[in-house]
Amino acid sequence: MQIRHPECDVRPWLVQHGAGLNPYTKQRIEQSYSTVDTLLASREDMSPEAAIDVGCGSGFETFALGRYFDHVLAIDIDRQAIREARAIAVGASVSNVEFRRRNAETLRARHEFEFAYCNLMSHNVRSRPLIITRLREALRPCGIVAYSEITEGYAPMEIHRALARRDYAQLCLRIWQIVRGVTGRSGFRFFQAGSARTLFEAAGFCLLTQESYTWNGLPFLERSLARGNESPRHSRRMSHRICPDPTAGFPELRRLFEEMIASHRGRGFSPDQRTSIREFAETGRDRFAPFALFLLMGDLAGALRPWADSVIVGRLRHAWERAWTLVSASPGGNSLPGLIDWPALSALDHRFLELTRRIAGLPIDAIES
């Protein structure tokens, strides 16, 4: 595709007027141009008329898409993100992108778009099959979707990095992401790599490419490119017949998580339970068996208590820890004696990575950071 709207390059405007913006928003927008250029440069088979950006955040990739399409509809459920994106569009005089606050699961766009972009938002929705069906319904016959989602390696990667900087809020958040991904609970979670293929085929897509990115032998990100079938009638039927989400790829681990969390009740595991969990992680034949160690990590960090399943509470405790550290001038950064045993948490993290690298056939003495 050819660039049709160079005025959608808002990078110069961000340099001059973006001081008050969220730094993460600026970083994402600046990085998006190379990503979208790579994605669309070879797609001469697409009409430049209209595209939709589902889960756009603060216009993270929307402006880069706007360079190629005459109209881009960008939707997100986050009110503040939409406000920030609109402010950038107005400030940079970009007129061919439209930001709306809308729930992607209730989207009612009937074959209006040639291209759909859905990047790293499925882990927050209630129904992944429904999202993929809504994307198919929004596309014209033979329309193309670029879809990305986080998989099993993402939360362990973020936990490893949170431990390095002793970030308690991220630690709790990512432990619960693993809990929800393993047990299938709704909310912030992960999906098993490769499991979206069945959903694309059921919704009337032909999968063109699927790439997986790994960290220490674990797939943490998956990118899919798919083309819709020629007849849009299939997707209309699918909207009333959502297929099950194929997320139960680790039944033994799921049973262990459900049993242990049900018995935990914020009181902690017994010595026998800790031994049982560790034995499962060390001797389990399933490649997901090492994930059982995150139960021990959650117990040790207090993240399995009912109140800990809250990002707000986690952030408040993180702020309190930092204040306590400054007042007491205790060594070790954010480490609070008697409250969080960071060395023990790091030891569990290191053992998890040793086990997963061994299962993947990688040397255990070359752990990626």
C-alpha positions in Angstrom: 0.0 0.0 0.0 1.0 3.6 -0.6 1.0 6.3 2.0 -2.0 8.6 1.2 -2.1 10.9 4.3 1.3 12.0 5.4 -0.3 14.5 7.8 -1.1 11.5 10.0 2.5 11.4 11.0 2.2 13.0 14.4 5.7 12.4 15.6 6.9 16.0 14.9 3.8 17.3 16.9 4.6 15.0 19.8 8.2 16.4 20.0 6.9 20.0 20.1 3.7 19.7 22.1 3.7 16.3 23.8 5.3 17.2 27.1 2.0 16.8 29.0 1.2 13.4 27.5 1.7 10.0 29.1 5.3 8.9 28.2 4.0 5.4 27.4 1.5 6.9 24.9 4.3 8.9 23.2 6.6 5.8 23.0 3.9 3.6 21.6 2.8 6.0 18.9 6.4 6.7 17.9 7.2 3.0 17.6 3.9 2.3 15.7 5.0 3.8 12.4 7.7 1.2 11.6 5.4 -1.6 12.8 2.5 -0.5 10.6 4.8 0.2 7.6 6.1 -3.3 7.8 2.6 -4.7 8.0 1.0 -2.8 5.2 3.9 -2.1 2.8 3.3 -5.3 0.8 -0.5 -5.3 0.9 -1.2 -3.9 -2.5 -4.4 -6.1 -2.6 -6.3 -3.9 -0.1 -8.5 -0.9 -0.8 -7.4 2.2 1.2 -11.0 3.2 1.9 -11.6 2.3 5.5 -10.0 0.4 8.5 -10.9 -0.2 12.1 -8.5 -0.2 15.1 -10.1 -2.3 17.9 -8.7 -1.7 21.3 -6.8 1.4 20.2 -5.7 2.8 23.6 -4.6 6.4 23.2 -4.2 6.0 19.4 -1.2 3.7 19.8 -1.3 2.5 16.2 -4.3 4.5 14.9 -2.3 7.5 13.5 0.1 5.2 11.7 -2.8 3.4 10.1 -4.3 6.8 9.2 -1.4 7.3 6.8 -2.7 4.5 4.6 -6.5 4.6 4.9 -8.9 7.4 4.0 -10.9 6.8 7.2 -9.9 4.9 10.4 -12.4 4.2 13.1 -10.6 3.6 16.4 -12.5 2.2 19.4 -11.6 1.5 23.1 -13.6 1.1 26.3 -11.2 3.3 28.3 -12.7 6.7 28.5 -9.4 8.5 29.4 -7.5 6.8 26.6 -10.1 8.0 24.1 -9.9 11.6 25.5 -6.1 11.5 25.1 -6.3 10.2 21.6 -8.8 12.8 20.5 -6.6 15.6 22.0 -3.7 14.4 19.9 -5.8 14.2 16.8 -7.1 17.8 17.3 -3.8 19.2 18.3 -2.0 17.6 15.3 -4.9 18.5 12.9 -5.5 14.9 11.9 -9.0 14.6 10.4 -9.3 11.1 8.9 -9.2 9.2 12.2 -12.3 9.0 14.5 -12.1 7.9 18.1 -15.1 6.4 19.8 -15.5 4.9 23.3 -17.1 1.5 22.5 -17.0 -2.0 23.8 -15.6 -4.3 21.1 -17.8 -7.2 22.2 -20.9 -5.2 21.4 -19.6 -3.8 18.1 -22.2 -3.6 15.4 -20.2 -2.8 12.2 -21.6 -4.7 9.2 -18.9 -5.3 6.6 -17.8 -1.7 6.6 -14.0 -2.1 6.6 -11.3 -3.5 4.4 -8.8 -3.9 7.3 -9.1 -4.6 11.0 -6.3 -4.1 13.5 -6.6 -5.7 17.0 -3.5 -5.5 19.0 -3.0 -7.0 22.5 -6.4 -6.4 23.9 -8.1 -9.9 24.0 -6.7 -10.7 27.4 -9.1 -8.1 28.9 -12.3 -9.2 27.2 -14.9 -11.7 28.5 -15.1 -13.7 25.3 -12.3 -14.2 22.8 -14.5 -16.1 20.3 -17.0 -13.2 20.3 -14.2 -10.6 19.6 -12.9 -12.6 16.6 -16.5 -13.0 15.3 -17.1 -9.2 15.7 -13.9 -8.6 13.7 -15.2 -10.9 10.9 -18.5 -9.1 10.9 -16.9 -5.7 10.6 -14.9 -6.7 7.5 -16.0 -6.8 4.0 -15.7 -10.1 2.0 -12.0 -11.0 1.8 -11.1 -8.3 4.3 -7.9 -8.8 6.3 -7.4 -8.7 10.1 -4.1 -8.3 11.9 -4.5 -9.7 15.4 -2.0 -10.0 18.3 -2.4 -11.5 21.8 -0.2 -12.3 24.7 0.5 -15.9 25.5 1.8 -18.0 28.4 5.3 -16.5 28.6 4.3 -12.9 28.9 3.4 -12.8 32.6 6.4 -14.9 33.7 8.6 -12.4 31.7 7.0 -9.4 33.5 7.3 -11.2 36.9 11.0 -11.8 36.3 11.5 -8.1 35.5 9.3 -6.9 38.4 11.4 -8.9 40.8 14.5 -7.3 39.4 13.2 -3.9 40.3 11.2 -5.0 43.3 7.9 -3.8 41.9 5.2 -5.3 44.2 2.2 -4.0 42.2 3.4 -5.6 39.0 4.2 -8.8 40.8 0.7 -9.2 42.2 -0.9 -8.2 38.9 1.0 -10.7 36.9 0.5 -13.6 39.4 -3.2 -13.0 39.0 -2.9 -12.9 35.3 -1.4 -16.4 35.5 -4.1 -17.6 37.9 -6.9 -16.4 35.6 -5.1 -17.8 32.4 -4.7 -21.2 34.0 -8.2 -21.4 35.6 -10.1 -19.7 32.7 -11.4 -17.0 35.0 -12.5 -13.7 33.3 -10.4 -10.6 33.6 -6.8 -9.9 32.9 -5.3 -13.2 31.7 -3.3 -15.0 29.0 -4.1 -17.5 26.3 -2.2 -20.6 25.2 -0.1 -20.0 22.1 -1.7 -21.4 19.0 -5.2 -21.6 20.5 -6.6 -18.8 18.4 -6.3 -20.8 15.1 -9.5 -22.7 15.8 -11.4 -19.5 16.5 -10.3 -17.9 13.3 -11.4 -20.8 11.2 -14.7 -21.1 13.0 -15.4 -17.4 12.4 -14.8 -17.6 8.7 -11.2 -16.6 8.4 -8.4 -18.2 6.5 -5.2 -17.9 8.5 -2.4 -16.4 6.3 0.4 -16.2 8.8 1.0 -16.8 12.5 4.2 -15.8 14.3 5.2 -16.6 17.8 7.9 -14.8 19.8 9.6 -16.5 22.7 11.4 -15.7 25.9 13.4 -18.4 27.7 11.6 -21.0 25.6 8.2 -19.6 26.4 6.0 -18.1 23.7 4.9 -14.7 25.1 3.4 -13.0 22.0 1.6 -14.3 18.9 0.7 -12.3 15.8 -1.8 -13.6 13.3 -2.8 -12.3 9.9 -6.0 -13.7 8.5 -8.3 -13.1 5.5 -12.1 -13.4 5.6 -13.9 -15.8 3.4 -15.7 -14.5 0.3 -19.2 -14.8 1.7 -20.2 -12.6 4.7 -23.2 -14.8 5.4 -21.1 -17.2 7.4 -20.1 -14.6 9.9 -23.7 -13.7 10.5 -24.4 -17.3 11.5 -21.3 -17.4 13.7 -22.4 -14.3 15.7 -25.3 -16.5 17.1 -23.2 -19.7 17.4 -20.0 -18.7 19.2 -17.7 -21.8 19.5 -16.0 -22.6 22.8 -12.7 -21.0 23.6 -10.0 -23.7 23.4 -8.1 -22.6 26.5 -8.1 -25.9 28.5 -4.7 -27.1 27.3 -3.4 -27.8 30.8 -6.1 -29.7 32.7 -3.9 -31.1 35.4 -2.4 -27.7 36.2 -5.8 -26.1 36.1 -7.1 -28.6 38.7 -4.1 -28.0 40.9 -4.7 -24.2 40.7 -8.4 -24.5 41.5 -7.9 -26.8 44.4 -5.1 -24.9 46.0 -6.7 -21.4 45.6 -10.0 -22.8 47.0 -8.1 -24.1 50.0 -5.9 -21.1 50.4 -8.6 -18.5 51.4 -5.9 -16.0 52.3 -4.5 -18.1 55.1 -1.5 -19.6 53.4 -0.6 -23.1 52.3 0.3 -25.8 54.7 3.8 -27.4 54.6 2.3 -30.5 52.9 0.6 -28.4 50.3 3.8 -26.5 49.5 5.6 -29.8 49.1 2.9 -31.1 46.8 3.0 -28.0 44.7 6.7 -28.1 44.3 6.7 -31.8 43.4 4.1 -31.1 40.7 6.3 -28.4 39.3 9.5 -30.5 39.4 8.2 -33.8 38.2 5.2 -33.0 36.0 5.4 -34.3 32.5 3.3 -31.4 31.1 5.3 -28.4 29.7 3.1 -26.2 31.9 4.0 -28.0 35.1 6.6 -25.4 36.2 3.8 -22.8 36.4 2.8 -24.4 39.7 5.6 -22.5 41.3 3.6 -19.3 40.8 1.2 -20.6 43.4 4.1 -20.7 45.9 5.2 -17.3 44.7 1.7 -15.9 45.2 1.5 -17.4 48.7 4.9 -16.0 49.7 4.1 -12.5 48.4 0.6 -12.4 49.8 -0.8 -12.1 46.3 -3.3 -15.0 46.8 -5.2 -13.1 49.5 -8.6 -11.9 48.4 -7.6 -8.2 48.7 -4.6 -8.8 46.5 -6.7 -9.4 43.4 -6.9 -5.7 42.9 -4.6 -3.5 40.8 -5.6 -0.5 42.9 -4.7 -2.2 46.2 -1.5 -3.4 44.8 -0.5 0.1 43.7 -1.4 1.5 47.1 0.8 -1.1 48.8 3.6 -0.4 46.4 3.4 3.3 47.2 3.4 2.6 50.9 6.4 0.3 50.6 8.4 3.0 48.8 7.4 5.6 51.4 8.4 3.2 54.2 11.8 2.5 52.5 12.5 6.2 52.3 11.6 6.9 55.9 13.5 4.0 57.3 16.4 4.3 54.8 16.7 0.6 54.9 19.1 -1.0 52.4 17.9 -3.2 49.6 15.6 -0.8 47.7 11.9 -1.7 48.2 12.6 -4.7 50.4 10.7 -4.5 53.7 12.1 -6.8 56.4 9.4 -9.3 57.5 7.0 -8.3 54.8 8.3 -9.4 51.5 11.0 -12.0 51.1 12.5 -10.8 47.7 15.4 -13.3 47.7 13.0 -16.3 48.2 10.7 -15.0 45.4 13.7 -14.6 43.1 14.8 -18.1 43.9 11.4 -19.5 42.9 11.6 -17.4 39.7 15.0 -18.7 38.9 13.9 -22.3 39.4 10.9 -21.8 37.2 13.1 -20.5 34.4 15.5 -23.5 34.9 12.7 -25.9 34.5 11.1 -24.3 31.5 14.4 -23.9 29.7 15.2 -27.6 30.4 11.8 -28.6 29.0 12.4 -26.4 25.9 15.8 -28.0 25.4 17.7 -24.8 26.2 20.8 -24.5 28.4 19.8 -23.6 32.0 22.8 -21.4 32.6 21.9 -18.8 29.9 18.7 -17.3 31.3 17.4 -14.3 29.3 16.5 -11.2 31.3 
